[in-house]
């Protein structure tokens, strides 16, 4: 079992971060959020900017693990 602390230490982007916080810190992640607009049925950067990634994923029924992986890939490339 992975604790929240272990996850936070190994990943710079966490489910507790807001969409705005992630985009502000890592500009290269904006296209990742845009990629999920169609699935969410909204413009995430317009309508969910102040929600945490976890809240956004739950609210719009998106795969949180996949979003986090895509965001991590964007900042590591």
N, CA, C and O atoms as a Maestro MAE file, in Angstrom:
{
 s_m_m2io_version
 :::
 2.0.0
}

f_m_ct {
 s_m_title
 :::
 protein
 m_atom[308] {
  # First column is atom index #
  i_m_mmod_type
  r_m_x_coord
  r_m_y_coord
  r_m_z_coord
  i_m_residue_number
  s_m_chain_name
  s_m_pdb_residue_name
  s_m_pdb_atom_name
  i_m_atomic_number
  :::
  1 25 0.838 -1.178 0.000 1 A "UNK " " N  " 7
  2 3 0.000 0.000 0.000 1 A "UNK " " CA " 6
  3 2 0.885 1.245 0.000 1 A "UNK " " C  " 6
  4 15 1.820 1.351 0.794 1 A "UNK " " O  " 8
  5 25 0.589 2.172 -0.882 2 A "UNK " " N  " 7
  6 3 1.352 3.412 -0.984 2 A "UNK " " CA " 6
  7 2 0.628 4.497 -0.205 2 A "UNK " " C  " 6
  8 15 -0.556 4.752 -0.424 2 A "UNK " " O  " 8
  9 25 1.348 5.130 0.704 3 A "UNK " " N  " 7
  10 3 0.728 6.206 1.473 3 A "UNK " " CA " 6
  11 2 0.751 7.488 0.654 3 A "UNK " " C  " 6
  12 15 1.508 7.610 -0.309 3 A "UNK " " O  " 8
  13 25 -0.085 8.437 1.047 4 A "UNK " " N  " 7
  14 3 -0.137 9.730 0.368 4 A "UNK " " CA " 6
  15 2 1.233 10.398 0.402 4 A "UNK " " C  " 6
  16 15 1.657 11.006 -0.581 4 A "UNK " " O  " 8
  17 25 1.926 10.283 1.540 5 A "UNK " " N  " 7
  18 3 3.242 10.904 1.685 5 A "UNK " " CA " 6
  19 2 4.232 10.317 0.689 5 A "UNK " " C  " 6
  20 15 4.991 11.055 0.061 5 A "UNK " " O  " 8
  21 25 4.230 9.004 0.541 6 A "UNK " " N  " 7
  22 3 5.126 8.366 -0.422 6 A "UNK " " CA " 6
  23 2 4.817 8.841 -1.826 6 A "UNK " " C  " 6
  24 15 5.736 9.112 -2.600 6 A "UNK " " O  " 8
  25 25 3.536 8.950 -2.176 7 A "UNK " " N  " 7
  26 3 3.150 9.397 -3.503 7 A "UNK " " CA " 6
  27 2 3.642 10.824 -3.738 7 A "UNK " " C  " 6
  28 15 4.204 11.124 -4.791 7 A "UNK " " O  " 8
  29 25 3.430 11.705 -2.751 8 A "UNK " " N  " 7
  30 3 3.823 13.102 -2.889 8 A "UNK " " CA " 6
  31 2 5.331 13.255 -3.078 8 A "UNK " " C  " 6
  32 15 5.774 14.126 -3.827 8 A "UNK " " O  " 8
  33 25 6.109 12.428 -2.416 9 A "UNK " " N  " 7
  34 3 7.552 12.534 -2.515 9 A "UNK " " CA " 6
  35 2 8.067 12.082 -3.877 9 A "UNK " " C  " 6
  36 15 9.078 12.594 -4.357 9 A "UNK " " O  " 8
  37 25 7.390 11.139 -4.494 10 A "UNK " " N  " 7
  38 3 7.898 10.607 -5.759 10 A "UNK " " CA " 6
  39 2 7.289 11.270 -6.991 10 A "UNK " " C  " 6
  40 15 7.756 11.040 -8.106 10 A "UNK " " O  " 8
  41 25 6.254 12.091 -6.808 11 A "UNK " " N  " 7
  42 3 5.589 12.738 -7.933 11 A "UNK " " CA " 6
  43 2 5.406 14.233 -7.647 11 A "UNK " " C  " 6
  44 15 4.794 14.597 -6.642 11 A "UNK " " O  " 8
  45 25 5.925 15.093 -8.511 12 A "UNK " " N  " 7
  46 3 5.758 16.532 -8.278 12 A "UNK " " CA " 6
  47 2 4.329 17.023 -8.480 12 A "UNK " " C  " 6
  48 15 3.971 18.088 -7.977 12 A "UNK " " O  " 8
  49 25 3.507 16.271 -9.203 13 A "UNK " " N  " 7
  50 3 2.116 16.657 -9.414 13 A "UNK " " CA " 6
  51 2 1.244 15.678 -8.637 13 A "UNK " " C  " 6
  52 15 1.341 14.464 -8.817 13 A "UNK " " O  " 8
  53 25 0.391 16.221 -7.771 14 A "UNK " " N  " 7
  54 3 -0.456 15.385 -6.927 14 A "UNK " " CA " 6
  55 2 -1.926 15.690 -7.166 14 A "UNK " " C  " 6
  56 15 -2.256 16.755 -7.689 14 A "UNK " " O  " 8
  57 25 -2.816 14.777 -6.792 15 A "UNK " " N  " 7
  58 3 -4.252 15.011 -6.960 15 A "UNK " " CA " 6
  59 2 -4.772 16.197 -6.159 15 A "UNK " " C  " 6
  60 15 -5.844 16.723 -6.457 15 A "UNK " " O  " 8
  61 25 -4.026 16.623 -5.149 16 A "UNK " " N  " 7
  62 3 -4.458 17.735 -4.305 16 A "UNK " " CA " 6
  63 2 -4.139 19.100 -4.916 16 A "UNK " " C  " 6
  64 15 -4.616 20.121 -4.421 16 A "UNK " " O  " 8
  65 25 -3.355 19.129 -5.963 17 A "UNK " " N  " 7
  66 3 -3.001 20.391 -6.620 17 A "UNK " " CA " 6
  67 2 -4.162 20.849 -7.505 17 A "UNK " " C  " 6
  68 15 -4.849 20.025 -8.109 17 A "UNK " " O  " 8
  69 25 -4.378 22.173 -7.579 18 A "UNK " " N  " 7
  70 3 -5.422 22.677 -8.468 18 A "UNK " " CA " 6
  71 2 -4.910 22.674 -9.909 18 A "UNK " " C  " 6
  72 15 -3.706 22.645 -10.162 18 A "UNK " " O  " 8
  73 25 -5.844 22.704 -10.826 19 A "UNK " " N  " 7
  74 3 -5.492 22.788 -12.245 19 A "UNK " " CA " 6
  75 2 -4.639 24.038 -12.473 19 A "UNK " " C  " 6
  76 15 -3.622 23.982 -13.164 19 A "UNK " " O  " 8
  77 25 -5.053 25.157 -11.894 20 A "UNK " " N  " 7
  78 3 -4.303 26.407 -12.041 20 A "UNK " " CA " 6
  79 2 -2.883 26.272 -11.500 20 A "UNK " " C  " 6
  80 15 -1.934 26.720 -12.142 20 A "UNK " " O  " 8
  81 25 -2.730 25.673 -10.350 21 A "UNK " " N  " 7
  82 3 -1.412 25.500 -9.744 21 A "UNK " " CA " 6
  83 2 -0.492 24.679 -10.651 21 A "UNK " " C  " 6
  84 15 0.682 25.010 -10.820 21 A "UNK " " O  " 8
  85 25 -1.027 23.622 -11.223 22 A "UNK " " N  " 7
  86 3 -0.221 22.773 -12.109 22 A "UNK " " CA " 6
  87 2 0.187 23.535 -13.368 22 A "UNK " " C  " 6
  88 15 1.356 23.512 -13.754 22 A "UNK " " O  " 8
  89 25 -0.766 24.210 -14.010 23 A "UNK " " N  " 7
  90 3 -0.457 24.947 -15.240 23 A "UNK " " CA " 6
  91 2 0.498 26.109 -14.959 23 A "UNK " " C  " 6
  92 15 1.388 26.392 -15.761 23 A "UNK " " O  " 8
  93 25 0.312 26.778 -13.827 24 A "UNK " " N  " 7
  94 3 1.196 27.883 -13.468 24 A "UNK " " CA " 6
  95 2 2.627 27.397 -13.246 24 A "UNK " " C  " 6
  96 15 3.582 28.047 -13.671 24 A "UNK " " O  " 8
  97 25 2.767 26.280 -12.594 25 A "UNK " " N  " 7
  98 3 4.088 25.740 -12.291 25 A "UNK " " CA " 6
  99 2 4.717 25.030 -13.488 25 A "UNK " " C  " 6
  100 15 5.932 25.076 -13.681 25 A "UNK " " O  " 8
  101 25 3.880 24.376 -14.286 26 A "UNK " " N  " 7
  102 3 4.357 23.578 -15.428 26 A "UNK " " CA " 6
  103 2 3.525 23.935 -16.660 26 A "UNK " " C  " 6
  104 15 2.540 23.258 -16.954 26 A "UNK " " O  " 8
  105 25 3.906 24.977 -17.376 27 A "UNK " " N  " 7
  106 3 3.138 25.451 -18.533 27 A "UNK " " CA " 6
  107 2 2.924 24.360 -19.580 27 A "UNK " " C  " 6
  108 15 1.913 24.356 -20.282 27 A "UNK " " O  " 8
  109 25 3.863 23.450 -19.681 28 A "UNK " " N  " 7
  110 3 3.780 22.387 -20.689 28 A "UNK " " CA " 6
  111 2 2.648 21.396 -20.413 28 A "UNK " " C  " 6
  112 15 2.410 20.503 -21.226 28 A "UNK " " O  " 8
  113 25 1.946 21.532 -19.289 29 A "UNK " " N  " 7
  114 3 0.831 20.628 -18.986 29 A "UNK " " CA " 6
  115 2 -0.504 21.101 -19.567 29 A "UNK " " C  " 6
  116 15 -1.462 20.329 -19.609 29 A "UNK " " O  " 8
  117 25 -0.579 22.346 -20.009 30 A "UNK " " N  " 7
  118 3 -1.853 22.862 -20.517 30 A "UNK " " CA " 6
  119 2 -2.434 21.991 -21.630 30 A "UNK " " C  " 6
  120 15 -3.636 21.723 -21.604 30 A "UNK " " O  " 8
  121 25 -1.636 21.531 -22.617 31 A "UNK " " N  " 7
  122 3 -2.204 20.665 -23.653 31 A "UNK " " CA " 6
  123 2 -2.768 19.343 -23.103 31 A "UNK " " C  " 6
  124 15 -3.677 18.762 -23.694 31 A "UNK " " O  " 8
  125 25 -2.235 18.884 -21.994 32 A "UNK " " N  " 7
  126 3 -2.761 17.650 -21.381 32 A "UNK " " CA " 6
  127 2 -4.189 17.895 -20.901 32 A "UNK " " C  " 6
  128 15 -5.078 17.080 -21.145 32 A "UNK " " O  " 8
  129 25 -4.407 19.010 -20.222 33 A "UNK " " N  " 7
  130 3 -5.768 19.323 -19.769 33 A "UNK " " CA " 6
  131 2 -6.698 19.525 -20.958 33 A "UNK " " C  " 6
  132 15 -7.846 19.082 -20.926 33 A "UNK " " O  " 8
  133 25 -6.222 20.183 -21.997 34 A "UNK " " N  " 7
  134 3 -7.048 20.406 -23.196 34 A "UNK " " CA " 6
  135 2 -7.441 19.074 -23.849 34 A "UNK " " C  " 6
  136 15 -8.530 18.940 -24.405 34 A "UNK " " O  " 8
  137 25 -6.542 18.107 -23.770 35 A "UNK " " N  " 7
  138 3 -6.803 16.778 -24.326 35 A "UNK " " CA " 6
  139 2 -8.035 16.129 -23.676 35 A "UNK " " C  " 6
  140 15 -8.738 15.345 -24.314 35 A "UNK " " O  " 8
  141 25 -8.285 16.458 -22.424 36 A "UNK " " N  " 7
  142 3 -9.399 15.858 -21.692 36 A "UNK " " CA " 6
  143 2 -10.691 16.673 -21.787 36 A "UNK " " C  " 6
  144 15 -11.715 16.263 -21.241 36 A "UNK " " O  " 8
  145 25 -10.660 17.817 -22.469 37 A "UNK " " N  " 7
  146 3 -11.853 18.660 -22.602 37 A "UNK " " CA " 6
  147 2 -13.044 17.905 -23.187 37 A "UNK " " C  " 6
  148 15 -14.157 17.990 -22.668 37 A "UNK " " O  " 8
  149 25 -12.807 17.177 -24.257 38 A "UNK " " N  " 7
  150 3 -13.919 16.480 -24.922 38 A "UNK " " CA " 6
  151 2 -14.536 15.420 -24.007 38 A "UNK " " C  " 6
  152 15 -15.759 15.305 -23.921 38 A "UNK " " O  " 8
  153 25 -13.687 14.648 -23.326 39 A "UNK " " N  " 7
  154 3 -14.189 13.634 -22.397 39 A "UNK " " CA " 6
  155 2 -14.985 14.270 -21.268 39 A "UNK " " C  " 6
  156 15 -16.024 13.751 -20.861 39 A "UNK " " O  " 8
  157 25 -14.490 15.404 -20.762 40 A "UNK " " N  " 7
  158 3 -15.157 16.078 -19.649 40 A "UNK " " CA " 6
  159 2 -16.418 16.799 -20.104 40 A "UNK " " C  " 6
  160 15 -17.335 17.017 -19.312 40 A "UNK " " O  " 8
  161 25 -16.465 17.167 -21.380 41 A "UNK " " N  " 7
  162 3 -17.612 17.893 -21.907 41 A "UNK " " CA " 6
  163 2 -17.562 19.383 -21.598 41 A "UNK " " C  " 6
  164 15 -18.555 20.092 -21.762 41 A "UNK " " O  " 8
  165 25 -16.404 19.854 -21.151 42 A "UNK " " N  " 7
  166 3 -16.210 21.273 -20.836 42 A "UNK " " CA " 6
  167 2 -14.766 21.651 -21.147 42 A "UNK " " C  " 6
  168 15 -13.925 20.788 -21.398 42 A "UNK " " O  " 8
  169 25 -14.496 22.933 -21.126 43 A "UNK " " N  " 7
  170 3 -13.115 23.408 -21.191 43 A "UNK " " CA " 6
  171 2 -12.579 23.366 -19.761 43 A "UNK " " C  " 6
  172 15 -12.955 24.194 -18.931 43 A "UNK " " O  " 8
  173 25 -11.716 22.418 -19.477 44 A "UNK " " N  " 7
  174 3 -11.188 22.251 -18.128 44 A "UNK " " CA " 6
  175 2 -10.467 23.511 -17.658 44 A "UNK " " C  " 6
  176 15 -10.627 23.930 -16.512 44 A "UNK " " O  " 8
  177 25 -9.683 24.109 -18.534 45 A "UNK " " N  " 7
  178 3 -8.925 25.308 -18.155 45 A "UNK " " CA " 6
  179 2 -9.835 26.506 -17.923 45 A "UNK " " C  " 6
  180 15 -9.425 27.480 -17.293 45 A "UNK " " O  " 8
  181 25 -11.062 26.446 -18.423 46 A "UNK " " N  " 7
  182 3 -12.018 27.540 -18.226 46 A "UNK " " CA " 6
  183 2 -12.927 27.284 -17.021 46 A "UNK " " C  " 6
  184 15 -13.172 28.187 -16.221 46 A "UNK " " O  " 8
  185 25 -13.419 26.067 -16.899 47 A "UNK " " N  " 7
  186 3 -14.454 25.756 -15.904 47 A "UNK " " CA " 6
  187 2 -13.947 25.081 -14.630 47 A "UNK " " C  " 6
  188 15 -14.634 25.112 -13.609 47 A "UNK " " O  " 8
  189 25 -12.757 24.472 -14.669 48 A "UNK " " N  " 7
  190 3 -12.276 23.704 -13.509 48 A "UNK " " CA " 6
  191 2 -10.930 24.204 -13.003 48 A "UNK " " C  " 6
  192 15 -10.213 23.476 -12.316 48 A "UNK " " O  " 8
  193 25 -10.594 25.411 -13.330 49 A "UNK " " N  " 7
  194 3 -9.273 25.956 -13.018 49 A "UNK " " CA " 6
  195 2 -8.958 25.943 -11.525 49 A "UNK " " C  " 6
  196 15 -7.803 25.750 -11.145 49 A "UNK " " O  " 8
  197 25 -9.949 26.141 -10.681 50 A "UNK " " N  " 7
  198 3 -9.718 26.233 -9.243 50 A "UNK " " CA " 6
  199 2 -10.031 24.939 -8.501 50 A "UNK " " C  " 6
  200 15 -9.978 24.896 -7.271 50 A "UNK " " O  " 8
  201 25 -10.357 23.884 -9.247 51 A "UNK " " N  " 7
  202 3 -10.602 22.576 -8.637 51 A "UNK " " CA " 6
  203 2 -9.293 21.807 -8.557 51 A "UNK " " C  " 6
  204 15 -8.386 22.026 -9.361 51 A "UNK " " O  " 8
  205 25 -9.198 20.908 -7.589 52 A "UNK " " N  " 7
  206 3 -8.017 20.048 -7.556 52 A "UNK " " CA " 6
  207 2 -8.130 19.043 -8.693 52 A "UNK " " C  " 6
  208 15 -9.215 18.808 -9.226 52 A "UNK " " O  " 8
  209 25 -7.025 18.469 -9.048 53 A "UNK " " N  " 7
  210 3 -7.038 17.459 -10.110 53 A "UNK " " CA " 6
  211 2 -7.936 16.295 -9.697 53 A "UNK " " C  " 6
  212 15 -8.686 15.760 -10.513 53 A "UNK " " O  " 8
  213 25 -7.855 15.914 -8.437 54 A "UNK " " N  " 7
  214 3 -8.702 14.826 -7.940 54 A "UNK " " CA " 6
  215 2 -10.177 15.154 -8.029 54 A "UNK " " C  " 6
  216 15 -10.970 14.320 -8.467 54 A "UNK " " O  " 8
  217 25 -10.563 16.366 -7.617 55 A "UNK " " N  " 7
  218 3 -11.965 16.788 -7.696 55 A "UNK " " CA " 6
  219 2 -12.439 16.843 -9.140 55 A "UNK " " C  " 6
  220 15 -13.541 16.399 -9.461 55 A "UNK " " O  " 8
  221 25 -11.595 17.391 -10.005 56 A "UNK " " N  " 7
  222 3 -11.941 17.506 -11.419 56 A "UNK " " CA " 6
  223 2 -12.159 16.125 -12.030 56 A "UNK " " C  " 6
  224 15 -13.129 15.905 -12.755 56 A "UNK " " O  " 8
  225 25 -11.250 15.198 -11.733 57 A "UNK " " N  " 7
  226 3 -11.367 13.848 -12.294 57 A "UNK " " CA " 6
  227 2 -12.653 13.180 -11.822 57 A "UNK " " C  " 6
  228 15 -13.353 12.543 -12.608 57 A "UNK " " O  " 8
  229 25 -12.957 13.326 -10.550 58 A "UNK " " N  " 7
  230 3 -14.179 12.719 -10.012 58 A "UNK " " CA " 6
  231 2 -15.426 13.363 -10.598 58 A "UNK " " C  " 6
  232 15 -16.353 12.672 -11.020 58 A "UNK " " O  " 8
  233 25 -15.442 14.688 -10.622 59 A "UNK " " N  " 7
  234 3 -16.610 15.436 -11.103 59 A "UNK " " CA " 6
  235 2 -16.948 15.108 -12.560 59 A "UNK " " C  " 6
  236 15 -18.119 14.977 -12.917 59 A "UNK " " O  " 8
  237 25 -15.918 14.977 -13.394 60 A "UNK " " N  " 7
  238 3 -16.148 14.756 -14.822 60 A "UNK " " CA " 6
  239 2 -15.895 13.313 -15.249 60 A "UNK " " C  " 6
  240 15 -15.820 13.007 -16.439 60 A "UNK " " O  " 8
  241 25 -15.763 12.426 -14.252 61 A "UNK " " N  " 7
  242 3 -15.599 10.980 -14.484 61 A "UNK " " CA " 6
  243 2 -14.418 10.671 -15.406 61 A "UNK " " C  " 6
  244 15 -14.538 9.942 -16.390 61 A "UNK " " O  " 8
  245 25 -13.277 11.254 -15.045 62 A "UNK " " N  " 7
  246 3 -12.046 11.029 -15.800 62 A "UNK " " CA " 6
  247 2 -11.144 10.099 -15.000 62 A "UNK " " C  " 6
  248 15 -11.254 10.020 -13.777 62 A "UNK " " O  " 8
  249 25 -10.266 9.407 -15.681 63 A "UNK " " N  " 7
  250 3 -9.346 8.473 -15.041 63 A "UNK " " CA " 6
  251 2 -8.201 9.257 -14.392 63 A "UNK " " C  " 6
  252 15 -7.311 9.745 -15.088 63 A "UNK " " O  " 8
  253 25 -8.224 9.376 -13.076 64 A "UNK " " N  " 7
  254 3 -7.234 10.167 -12.348 64 A "UNK " " CA " 6
  255 2 -5.818 9.646 -12.566 64 A "UNK " " C  " 6
  256 15 -4.898 10.432 -12.791 64 A "UNK " " O  " 8
  257 25 -5.636 8.346 -12.502 65 A "UNK " " N  " 7
  258 3 -4.293 7.781 -12.679 65 A "UNK " " CA " 6
  259 2 -3.729 8.113 -14.058 65 A "UNK " " C  " 6
  260 15 -2.544 8.421 -14.192 65 A "UNK " " O  " 8
  261 25 -4.575 8.050 -15.076 66 A "UNK " " N  " 7
  262 3 -4.112 8.355 -16.434 66 A "UNK " " CA " 6
  263 2 -3.780 9.832 -16.585 66 A "UNK " " C  " 6
  264 15 -2.791 10.184 -17.228 66 A "UNK " " O  " 8
  265 25 -4.600 10.698 -15.996 67 A "UNK " " N  " 7
  266 3 -4.323 12.139 -16.059 67 A "UNK " " CA " 6
  267 2 -2.985 12.435 -15.396 67 A "UNK " " C  " 6
  268 15 -2.157 13.157 -15.952 67 A "UNK " " O  " 8
  269 25 -2.772 11.876 -14.200 68 A "UNK " " N  " 7
  270 3 -1.500 12.110 -13.512 68 A "UNK " " CA " 6
  271 2 -0.317 11.594 -14.320 68 A "UNK " " C  " 6
  272 15 0.730 12.238 -14.375 68 A "UNK " " O  " 8
  273 25 -0.482 10.438 -14.944 69 A "UNK " " N  " 7
  274 3 0.600 9.889 -15.784 69 A "UNK " " CA " 6
  275 2 0.863 10.825 -16.967 69 A "UNK " " C  " 6
  276 15 2.016 11.124 -17.277 69 A "UNK " " O  " 8
  277 25 -0.196 11.283 -17.622 70 A "UNK " " N  " 7
  278 3 -0.028 12.189 -18.759 70 A "UNK " " CA " 6
  279 2 0.639 13.502 -18.347 70 A "UNK " " C  " 6
  280 15 1.476 14.033 -19.078 70 A "UNK " " O  " 8
  281 25 0.271 14.021 -17.182 71 A "UNK " " N  " 7
  282 3 0.892 15.254 -16.693 71 A "UNK " " CA " 6
  283 2 2.364 15.033 -16.370 71 A "UNK " " C  " 6
  284 15 3.211 15.864 -16.702 71 A "UNK " " O  " 8
  285 25 2.663 13.919 -15.726 72 A "UNK " " N  " 7
  286 3 4.070 13.585 -15.406 72 A "UNK " " CA " 6
  287 2 4.887 13.437 -16.690 72 A "UNK " " C  " 6
  288 15 6.021 13.910 -16.772 72 A "UNK " " O  " 8
  289 25 4.299 12.776 -17.690 73 A "UNK " " N  " 7
  290 3 4.997 12.609 -18.977 73 A "UNK " " CA " 6
  291 2 5.281 13.968 -19.608 73 A "UNK " " C  " 6
  292 15 6.349 14.183 -20.180 73 A "UNK " " O  " 8
  293 25 4.324 14.881 -19.501 74 A "UNK " " N  " 7
  294 3 4.491 16.207 -20.112 74 A "UNK " " CA " 6
  295 2 5.637 16.993 -19.467 74 A "UNK " " C  " 6
  296 15 6.364 17.711 -20.154 74 A "UNK " " O  " 8
  297 25 5.794 16.856 -18.159 75 A "UNK " " N  " 7
  298 3 6.864 17.641 -17.512 75 A "UNK " " CA " 6
  299 2 8.222 16.955 -17.579 75 A "UNK " " C  " 6
  300 15 9.250 17.579 -17.318 75 A "UNK " " O  " 8
  301 25 8.226 15.679 -17.925 76 A "UNK " " N  " 7
  302 3 9.509 14.973 -17.991 76 A "UNK " " CA " 6
  303 2 10.069 14.886 -19.410 76 A "UNK " " C  " 6
  304 15 11.171 14.374 -19.612 76 A "UNK " " O  " 8
  305 25 9.323 15.378 -20.383 77 A "UNK " " N  " 7
  306 3 9.817 15.288 -21.768 77 A "UNK " " CA " 6
  307 2 10.446 16.582 -22.238 77 A "UNK " " C  " 6
  308 15 10.907 16.667 -23.376 77 A "UNK " " O  " 8
  :::
 }
 m_bond[307] {
  # First column is bond index #
  i_m_from
  i_m_to
  i_m_order
  :::
  1 1 2 1
  2 2 3 1
  3 3 4 2
  4 3 5 1
  5 5 6 1
  6 6 7 1
  7 7 8 2
  8 7 9 1
  9 9 10 1
  10 10 11 1
  11 11 12 2
  12 11 13 1
  13 13 14 1
  14 14 15 1
  15 15 16 2
  16 15 17 1
  17 17 18 1
  18 18 19 1
  19 19 20 2
  20 19 21 1
  21 21 22 1
  22 22 23 1
  23 23 24 2
  24 23 25 1
  25 25 26 1
  26 26 27 1
  27 27 28 2
  28 27 29 1
  29 29 30 1
  30 30 31 1
  31 31 32 2
  32 31 33 1
  33 33 34 1
  34 34 35 1
  35 35 36 2
  36 35 37 1
  37 37 38 1
  38 38 39 1
  39 39 40 2
  40 39 41 1
  41 41 42 1
  42 42 43 1
  43 43 44 2
  44 43 45 1
  45 45 46 1
  46 46 47 1
  47 47 48 2
  48 47 49 1
  49 49 50 1
  50 50 51 1
  51 51 52 2
  52 51 53 1
  53 53 54 1
  54 54 55 1
  55 55 56 2
  56 55 57 1
  57 57 58 1
  58 58 59 1
  59 59 60 2
  60 59 61 1
  61 61 62 1
  62 62 63 1
  63 63 64 2
  64 63 65 1
  65 65 66 1
  66 66 67 1
  67 67 68 2
  68 67 69 1
  69 69 70 1
  70 70 71 1
  71 71 72 2
  72 71 73 1
  73 73 74 1
  74 74 75 1
  75 75 76 2
  76 75 77 1
  77 77 78 1
  78 78 79 1
  79 79 80 2
  80 79 81 1
  81 81 82 1
  82 82 83 1
  83 83 84 2
  84 83 85 1
  85 85 86 1
  86 86 87 1
  87 87 88 2
  88 87 89 1
  89 89 90 1
  90 90 91 1
  91 91 92 2
  92 91 93 1
  93 93 94 1
  94 94 95 1
  95 95 96 2
  96 95 97 1
  97 97 98 1
  98 98 99 1
  99 99 100 2
  100 99 101 1
  101 101 102 1
  102 102 103 1
  103 103 104 2
  104 103 105 1
  105 105 106 1
  106 106 107 1
  107 107 108 2
  108 107 109 1
  109 109 110 1
  110 110 111 1
  111 111 112 2
  112 111 113 1
  113 113 114 1
  114 114 115 1
  115 115 116 2
  116 115 117 1
  117 117 118 1
  118 118 119 1
  119 119 120 2
  120 119 121 1
  121 121 122 1
  122 122 123 1
  123 123 124 2
  124 123 125 1
  125 125 126 1
  126 126 127 1
  127 127 128 2
  128 127 129 1
  129 129 130 1
  130 130 131 1
  131 131 132 2
  132 131 133 1
  133 133 134 1
  134 134 135 1
  135 135 136 2
  136 135 137 1
  137 137 138 1
  138 138 139 1
  139 139 140 2
  140 139 141 1
  141 141 142 1
  142 142 143 1
  143 143 144 2
  144 143 145 1
  145 145 146 1
  146 146 147 1
  147 147 148 2
  148 147 149 1
  149 149 150 1
  150 150 151 1
  151 151 152 2
  152 151 153 1
  153 153 154 1
  154 154 155 1
  155 155 156 2
  156 155 157 1
  157 157 158 1
  158 158 159 1
  159 159 160 2
  160 159 161 1
  161 161 162 1
  162 162 163 1
  163 163 164 2
  164 163 165 1
  165 165 166 1
  166 166 167 1
  167 167 168 2
  168 167 169 1
  169 169 170 1
  170 170 171 1
  171 171 172 2
  172 171 173 1
  173 173 174 1
  174 174 175 1
  175 175 176 2
  176 175 177 1
  177 177 178 1
  178 178 179 1
  179 179 180 2
  180 179 181 1
  181 181 182 1
  182 182 183 1
  183 183 184 2
  184 183 185 1
  185 185 186 1
  186 186 187 1
  187 187 188 2
  188 187 189 1
  189 189 190 1
  190 190 191 1
  191 191 192 2
  192 191 193 1
  193 193 194 1
  194 194 195 1
  195 195 196 2
  196 195 197 1
  197 197 198 1
  198 198 199 1
  199 199 200 2
  200 199 201 1
  201 201 202 1
  202 202 203 1
  203 203 204 2
  204 203 205 1
  205 205 206 1
  206 206 207 1
  207 207 208 2
  208 207 209 1
  209 209 210 1
  210 210 211 1
  211 211 212 2
  212 211 213 1
  213 213 214 1
  214 214 215 1
  215 215 216 2
  216 215 217 1
  217 217 218 1
  218 218 219 1
  219 219 220 2
  220 219 221 1
  221 221 222 1
  222 222 223 1
  223 223 224 2
  224 223 225 1
  225 225 226 1
  226 226 227 1
  227 227 228 2
  228 227 229 1
  229 229 230 1
  230 230 231 1
  231 231 232 2
  232 231 233 1
  233 233 234 1
  234 234 235 1
  235 235 236 2
  236 235 237 1
  237 237 238 1
  238 238 239 1
  239 239 240 2
  240 239 241 1
  241 241 242 1
  242 242 243 1
  243 243 244 2
  244 243 245 1
  245 245 246 1
  246 246 247 1
  247 247 248 2
  248 247 249 1
  249 249 250 1
  250 250 251 1
  251 251 252 2
  252 251 253 1
  253 253 254 1
  254 254 255 1
  255 255 256 2
  256 255 257 1
  257 257 258 1
  258 258 259 1
  259 259 260 2
  260 259 261 1
  261 261 262 1
  262 262 263 1
  263 263 264 2
  264 263 265 1
  265 265 266 1
  266 266 267 1
  267 267 268 2
  268 267 269 1
  269 269 270 1
  270 270 271 1
  271 271 272 2
  272 271 273 1
  273 273 274 1
  274 274 275 1
  275 275 276 2
  276 275 277 1
  277 277 278 1
  278 278 279 1
  279 279 280 2
  280 279 281 1
  281 281 282 1
  282 282 283 1
  283 283 284 2
  284 283 285 1
  285 285 286 1
  286 286 287 1
  287 287 288 2
  288 287 289 1
  289 289 290 1
  290 290 291 1
  291 291 292 2
  292 291 293 1
  293 293 294 1
  294 294 295 1
  295 295 296 2
  296 295 297 1
  297 297 298 1
  298 298 299 1
  299 299 300 2
  300 299 301 1
  301 301 302 1
  302 302 303 1
  303 303 304 2
  304 303 305 1
  305 305 306 1
  306 306 307 1
  307 307 308 2
  :::
 }
}
